[in-house]
Amino acid sequence: MATTAASSSGSSSDRKSATSPLMAKPHAHQQRLVSKDGRSLVRSPTYRGRASWLGALRDLWGTWLSLRWRWMVLAFCGSFLLHWLLFAVLWYLLAHANGDLTVDHDNPPPGHTLCVKYVTGFTAAFSFALETQLTIGYGTMYPNADCPTAIALLALQMLLGLMLEAFITGAFMAKFSRPYKRCSGILFSPQAVVCEVEGQCTLMFRVCNLLSRPLVDVCVNAVLYEEREDHTLHQTALDFTLDGLGSRPCPLFLSPLTFLHTLTPDSPLSCVLPPAGQSQFELVVFLSASQEGTGSAYHKRTSYMPDEIQYGRRFSKAMVLHGKAQNNIDTMCYFDTHLCPLSVPNTHTNSLDKEFVVQVNGEGNDKTE
């Protein structure tokens, strides 16, 4: 079993609540660390003012990728508009400094060298900056090779424009190819179950792959976050096995996979699951895999709270329900469960008698002697 880590909290109750995210107020719903769809619900302390802006600028790439699509598209459009406006102002200032705004471009005075042909105002300067950046081809407006300042400004705009396009294109590709966004077809069972497997109590959850392409090298890791009586948040790694593969990666992810963790006396879950323990905890499960052929990474996670664990139930065999009449759609039942009474006595309690409690489907208790 992996090493257990703990994060200590202060002496005051406010400090404890801030340090331990799982702590819930009396008669309030327990807080989550990870949502069912894998989103992290823990937010780092926010810094206002200058510190916040400096932090965003230091990690500009991460800040850009973390933006929502609506803000990313807005930033995409705004960055190009600002770039065009900036160089429109520069081209206008160049024409003004060279005296091109007050002369006839068809018949310039003798000895006067035009920097940009037919740039006679700010609108024309903006149009010229737009044509230069998008390389759509010059019409009547074009830079004069006899004006070195215009050629230098043209090269500067092209260099900065190429850098901006490369950054934005890379950001869009990175956002499209994020492993989290590719995992919408990987589903975890909404609830975990505890049943008897080969004479031992076992915690199980199921994962199915709805993607049209197979996945390889499937690995599952789990971390138990437990709030102790001293208001510290302990993190303990748990090992899950897959049938006869043990802890080795699954070579091919086709049919639904059921992962198991035996509730031995040494298991951290044996101390927190009822009736042996009543502490607040959250089991976070991480799945990683790669796509066959391209090697693209896939990452998905979910979590299970105490009320999302069913006792005395077991996953049924996956089956396909063929639709009829109007709804001619095949439906796969992946996460159905059926009763599986626990006949193994609970050896982890401190009771001196032989009583044990079996909780079926999280509702009601039947005492057996």
C-alpha positions as CSV (number, residue, x, y, z in Angstrom):
1,M,0.0,0.0,0.0
2,A,1.3,3.4,-0.9
3,T,2.4,6.0,1.6
4,T,-0.4,8.1,3.2
5,A,0.0,11.9,3.0
6,A,-1.8,14.3,5.3
7,S,-2.3,18.1,5.1
8,S,-2.6,19.7,8.5
9,S,-4.9,22.6,9.4
10,G,-4.9,25.4,11.8
11,S,-6.4,25.5,15.3
12,S,-9.4,27.7,14.5
13,S,-12.6,26.2,13.0
14,D,-12.5,28.5,10.0
15,R,-8.9,27.5,9.2
16,K,-9.9,23.8,9.5
17,S,-12.8,24.2,7.1
18,A,-10.6,25.9,4.5
19,T,-7.9,23.3,4.8
20,S,-10.1,20.3,4.6
21,P,-12.4,20.5,1.5
22,L,-14.3,17.4,2.4
23,M,-15.5,18.9,5.7
24,A,-19.2,19.7,5.5
25,K,-21.2,21.9,7.9
26,P,-23.7,20.2,10.1
27,H,-26.8,19.0,8.2
28,A,-25.1,20.1,4.9
29,H,-24.2,18.0,1.9
30,Q,-20.7,16.7,1.8
31,Q,-18.4,18.7,-0.5
32,R,-16.7,17.0,-3.4
33,L,-13.2,17.2,-4.7
34,V,-14.0,15.8,-8.1
35,S,-17.3,15.9,-9.9
36,K,-18.8,12.8,-11.5
37,D,-17.7,14.0,-15.0
38,G,-14.1,14.5,-13.8
39,R,-14.0,18.3,-13.2
40,S,-11.9,19.4,-10.3
41,L,-14.0,21.4,-7.8
42,V,-11.1,22.6,-5.7
43,R,-10.0,26.1,-6.6
44,S,-6.7,27.6,-5.6
45,P,-6.7,30.9,-3.6
46,T,-7.4,33.7,-6.0
47,Y,-5.2,36.7,-6.0
48,R,-6.6,40.1,-7.0
49,G,-5.1,43.0,-8.8
50,R,-1.5,43.0,-10.0
51,A,-0.6,39.6,-8.7
52,S,-3.4,37.9,-10.6
53,W,-2.4,39.5,-13.9
54,L,1.3,38.7,-13.4
55,G,0.4,35.1,-12.7
56,A,-1.7,34.9,-15.9
57,L,1.1,36.5,-18.0
58,R,3.8,34.1,-16.6
59,D,1.7,31.2,-17.7
60,L,0.2,32.7,-20.9
61,W,-0.1,29.4,-22.7
62,G,-2.0,27.7,-19.8
63,T,-4.2,30.8,-19.4
64,W,-5.1,30.7,-23.1
65,L,-6.0,27.0,-23.1
66,S,-8.1,27.3,-19.9
67,L,-10.4,29.9,-21.6
68,R,-13.8,28.9,-22.6
69,W,-14.5,28.6,-26.3
70,R,-16.5,31.8,-26.4
71,W,-13.7,33.8,-24.8
72,M,-11.1,32.1,-27.0
73,V,-12.9,33.0,-30.2
74,L,-13.3,36.6,-28.9
75,A,-9.6,36.8,-28.1
76,F,-8.8,35.4,-31.5
77,C,-10.8,38.1,-33.3
78,G,-9.7,40.8,-30.9
79,S,-6.0,40.0,-31.3
80,F,-6.1,40.3,-35.1
81,L,-8.2,43.5,-35.0
82,L,-5.7,45.0,-32.6
83,H,-2.8,43.9,-34.8
84,W,-4.4,45.5,-37.9
85,L,-5.2,48.7,-36.0
86,L,-1.7,49.0,-34.6
87,F,-0.1,48.8,-38.0
88,A,-2.8,50.9,-39.6
89,V,-1.7,53.7,-37.2
90,L,2.0,53.0,-38.0
91,W,1.3,53.2,-41.8
92,Y,-0.7,56.3,-41.3
93,L,2.1,58.0,-39.2
94,L,4.6,57.0,-41.9
95,A,2.5,58.5,-44.6
96,H,2.0,61.7,-42.5
97,A,5.7,62.0,-41.7
98,N,6.7,61.5,-45.4
99,G,4.1,64.0,-46.6
100,D,2.1,61.5,-48.6
101,L,-1.3,62.6,-47.2
102,T,-1.3,66.0,-48.9
103,V,0.2,65.2,-52.4
104,D,-1.4,63.9,-55.5
105,H,-0.3,60.3,-55.8
106,D,-1.0,60.2,-59.5
107,N,1.3,63.2,-60.1
108,P,3.7,63.5,-57.1
109,P,5.9,66.6,-56.9
110,P,9.4,66.3,-58.4
111,G,11.8,64.7,-56.0
112,H,9.1,63.4,-53.7
113,T,9.2,59.6,-53.0
114,L,6.0,58.0,-52.0
115,C,6.3,55.3,-49.3
116,V,2.9,53.6,-50.0
117,K,1.0,54.3,-53.1
118,Y,-2.5,55.7,-52.6
119,V,-2.4,55.7,-48.8
120,T,-4.1,59.0,-48.3
121,G,-6.0,58.5,-45.0
122,F,-6.5,56.3,-42.0
123,T,-9.1,54.1,-43.8
124,A,-6.6,53.5,-46.7
125,A,-3.9,52.7,-44.1
126,F,-6.1,50.1,-42.3
127,S,-6.9,48.5,-45.7
128,F,-3.2,48.3,-46.6
129,A,-2.4,46.7,-43.2
130,L,-5.2,44.2,-43.7
131,E,-3.9,43.3,-47.2
132,T,-0.4,43.0,-46.0
133,Q,-1.3,40.7,-43.1
134,L,-3.6,38.4,-45.0
135,T,-1.5,38.4,-48.2
136,I,-4.5,38.8,-50.4
137,G,-2.5,40.7,-53.0
138,Y,-1.9,44.4,-53.4
139,G,-4.2,46.3,-55.8
140,T,-3.6,50.0,-56.3
141,M,-1.9,50.3,-52.9
142,Y,1.6,48.9,-52.7
143,P,4.9,49.8,-50.9
144,N,7.6,51.7,-52.8
145,A,10.9,49.9,-53.0
146,D,12.7,53.3,-52.9
147,C,11.4,54.0,-49.4
148,P,13.5,52.0,-46.9
149,T,11.3,52.8,-43.9
150,A,8.2,51.3,-45.6
151,I,10.1,48.1,-46.4
152,A,11.3,47.8,-42.8
153,L,7.8,48.4,-41.5
154,L,6.5,45.8,-43.9
155,A,8.9,43.2,-42.7
156,L,8.1,43.9,-39.1
157,Q,4.4,43.5,-39.7
158,M,4.9,40.2,-41.5
159,L,7.1,38.8,-38.8
160,L,4.8,39.8,-35.9
161,G,1.8,38.6,-37.9
162,L,3.3,35.2,-38.6
163,M,4.1,34.8,-34.8
164,L,0.5,35.7,-33.9
165,E,-0.9,33.3,-36.4
166,A,1.4,30.5,-35.2
167,F,0.4,31.1,-31.6
168,I,-3.3,31.1,-32.2
169,T,-3.2,28.1,-34.6
170,G,-1.2,26.1,-32.0
171,A,-3.6,27.1,-29.2
172,F,-6.6,26.0,-31.2
173,M,-5.0,22.7,-32.1
174,A,-4.0,22.1,-28.5
175,K,-7.5,22.9,-27.2
176,F,-9.1,20.5,-29.8
177,S,-6.7,17.7,-29.0
178,R,-6.9,17.8,-25.2
179,P,-7.1,14.3,-23.7
180,Y,-10.1,15.3,-21.5
181,K,-12.2,16.4,-24.5
182,R,-11.6,13.1,-26.3
183,C,-12.9,11.0,-23.5
184,S,-16.6,11.8,-23.8
185,G,-17.2,8.2,-24.9
186,I,-15.5,6.6,-21.8
187,L,-18.2,6.2,-19.1
188,F,-17.8,5.2,-15.4
189,S,-20.5,3.5,-13.5
190,P,-22.5,6.1,-11.6
191,Q,-22.2,4.0,-8.5
192,A,-19.7,1.5,-7.1
193,V,-20.9,-1.8,-5.5
194,V,-19.7,-4.0,-2.7
195,C,-20.3,-7.7,-3.0
196,E,-18.8,-11.1,-2.3
197,V,-16.2,-12.4,-4.7
198,E,-14.5,-15.7,-4.0
199,G,-15.5,-15.5,-0.3
200,Q,-14.2,-11.9,0.2
201,C,-15.9,-8.6,0.3
202,T,-14.9,-6.7,-2.8
203,L,-15.5,-3.1,-4.0
204,M,-16.2,-2.9,-7.7
205,F,-16.8,-0.2,-10.4
206,R,-17.3,-0.6,-14.1
207,V,-15.9,1.3,-17.1
208,C,-17.2,1.1,-20.7
209,N,-15.9,2.4,-24.0
210,L,-18.4,3.9,-26.4
211,L,-15.7,5.3,-28.7
212,S,-15.6,3.9,-32.3
213,R,-11.9,3.1,-31.9
214,P,-10.4,0.6,-29.5
215,L,-8.1,1.7,-26.7
216,V,-5.0,0.0,-25.5
217,D,-2.8,0.0,-22.3
218,V,-5.7,0.9,-20.0
219,C,-4.5,1.7,-16.5
220,V,-6.5,2.6,-13.4
221,N,-5.3,4.4,-10.3
222,A,-7.3,5.4,-7.3
223,V,-6.8,7.7,-4.3
224,L,-8.8,7.7,-1.1
225,Y,-9.3,11.1,0.4
226,E,-10.4,10.8,4.0
227,E,-11.1,13.4,6.6
228,R,-9.9,12.3,10.0
229,E,-11.1,13.4,13.4
230,D,-8.2,15.8,13.7
231,H,-9.6,17.6,10.7
232,T,-6.7,16.6,8.4
233,L,-7.2,15.3,4.9
234,H,-5.4,12.0,4.3
235,Q,-4.6,10.7,0.8
236,T,-4.0,7.0,0.3
237,A,-3.4,5.1,-2.9
238,L,-5.6,2.1,-3.6
239,D,-4.8,-0.8,-5.9
240,F,-7.5,-2.1,-8.3
241,T,-7.2,-5.3,-10.2
242,L,-8.9,-6.5,-13.4
243,D,-9.9,-10.2,-13.4
244,G,-6.9,-12.3,-14.1
245,L,-4.7,-9.4,-15.2
246,G,-4.1,-8.3,-11.7
247,S,-2.6,-4.7,-11.6
248,R,-1.1,-4.9,-15.1
249,P,-2.6,-2.7,-17.8
250,C,-5.4,-4.0,-19.9
251,P,-4.0,-4.6,-23.4
252,L,-7.2,-3.9,-25.3
253,F,-10.3,-2.0,-24.1
254,L,-13.3,-3.4,-26.0
255,S,-16.0,-4.8,-23.7
256,P,-16.9,-3.1,-20.4
257,L,-14.2,-3.6,-17.8
258,T,-14.9,-4.2,-14.1
259,F,-12.2,-3.3,-11.6
260,L,-12.0,-4.8,-8.2
261,H,-10.5,-4.0,-4.8
262,T,-10.6,-6.6,-2.1
263,L,-11.7,-5.2,1.3
264,T,-9.0,-7.0,3.4
265,P,-8.2,-5.9,7.0
266,D,-5.2,-4.0,5.6
267,S,-7.3,-2.0,3.0
268,P,-7.8,1.6,3.9
269,L,-11.5,1.3,2.7
270,S,-12.2,-1.2,5.5
271,C,-11.7,1.5,8.1
272,V,-14.1,4.0,6.4
273,L,-16.9,1.9,5.0
274,P,-19.9,1.3,7.2
275,P,-20.3,-0.1,9.8
276,A,-16.6,-0.1,10.7
277,G,-16.2,3.6,10.0
278,Q,-18.4,6.6,9.5
279,S,-15.8,9.2,8.5
280,Q,-16.2,11.4,5.4
281,F,-14.3,10.2,2.4
282,E,-14.1,10.4,-1.4
283,L,-12.7,7.8,-3.7
284,V,-11.2,9.4,-6.8
285,V,-10.5,7.0,-9.7
286,F,-8.2,7.9,-12.6
287,L,-8.1,6.1,-15.9
288,S,-5.5,6.5,-18.6
289,A,-5.3,4.8,-22.0
290,S,-3.9,5.4,-25.5
291,Q,-5.5,5.1,-28.9
292,E,-4.4,2.3,-31.1
293,G,-2.6,3.5,-34.2
294,T,-2.0,7.1,-33.2
295,G,-0.8,6.7,-29.6
296,S,-3.0,9.7,-28.5
297,A,-3.4,9.9,-24.7
298,Y,-6.8,9.5,-23.1
299,H,-7.4,10.6,-19.5
300,K,-10.7,10.3,-17.5
301,R,-11.6,10.5,-13.9
302,T,-14.5,10.3,-11.6
303,S,-15.2,10.0,-7.8
304,Y,-17.4,8.0,-5.5
305,M,-18.9,9.4,-2.3
306,P,-20.1,7.3,0.6
307,D,-23.7,7.5,-0.6
308,E,-22.7,6.4,-4.1
309,I,-21.6,2.9,-2.9
310,Q,-24.2,0.2,-3.0
311,Y,-23.9,-2.7,-0.6
312,G,-25.0,-6.2,-1.4
313,R,-25.3,-5.6,-5.1
314,R,-23.3,-6.8,-8.1
315,F,-23.0,-5.6,-11.8
316,S,-25.1,-7.6,-14.2
317,K,-23.8,-8.9,-17.5
318,A,-23.8,-6.2,-20.2
319,M,-26.6,-6.7,-22.8
320,V,-28.0,-5.0,-25.9
321,L,-31.6,-4.0,-26.0
322,H,-32.8,-3.8,-29.6
323,G,-35.3,-1.0,-30.2
324,K,-38.6,-1.6,-32.0
325,A,-41.1,0.4,-33.9
326,Q,-40.3,4.1,-34.0
327,N,-37.3,4.0,-31.7
328,N,-35.2,1.5,-33.6
329,I,-32.2,2.2,-31.5
330,D,-29.9,-0.4,-29.8
331,T,-29.4,0.4,-26.1
332,M,-26.6,-1.2,-24.1
333,C,-27.2,-1.7,-20.4
334,Y,-23.8,-1.4,-18.9
335,F,-24.3,-0.5,-15.3
336,D,-27.4,-2.5,-14.2
337,T,-27.0,-4.2,-10.9
338,H,-28.7,-7.1,-9.1
339,L,-28.9,-8.3,-5.5
340,C,-25.9,-10.2,-4.2
341,P,-26.3,-10.8,-0.4
342,L,-23.2,-10.5,1.6
343,S,-22.7,-13.7,3.5
344,V,-19.2,-12.9,4.7
345,P,-19.2,-11.7,8.3
346,N,-17.7,-8.2,8.9
347,T,-14.5,-9.0,10.7
348,H,-13.4,-5.4,10.9
349,T,-15.9,-4.3,13.6
350,N,-15.1,-4.2,17.3
351,S,-18.2,-6.1,18.3
352,L,-17.7,-9.1,20.6
353,D,-20.8,-10.9,19.3
354,K,-21.5,-12.4,15.9
355,E,-23.8,-9.7,14.7
356,F,-23.2,-8.0,11.5
357,V,-25.2,-5.6,9.4
358,V,-25.9,-5.9,5.7
359,Q,-27.0,-2.8,3.9
360,V,-28.7,-3.5,0.6
361,N,-28.6,-0.8,-2.1
362,G,-27.9,1.9,0.5
363,E,-31.5,1.7,1.9
364,G,-32.5,0.1,5.1
365,N,-30.6,-2.3,7.4
366,D,-31.2,-5.9,8.1
367,K,-29.6,-7.3,11.2
368,T,-28.4,-10.9,11.0
369,E,-27.2,-12.9,14.0
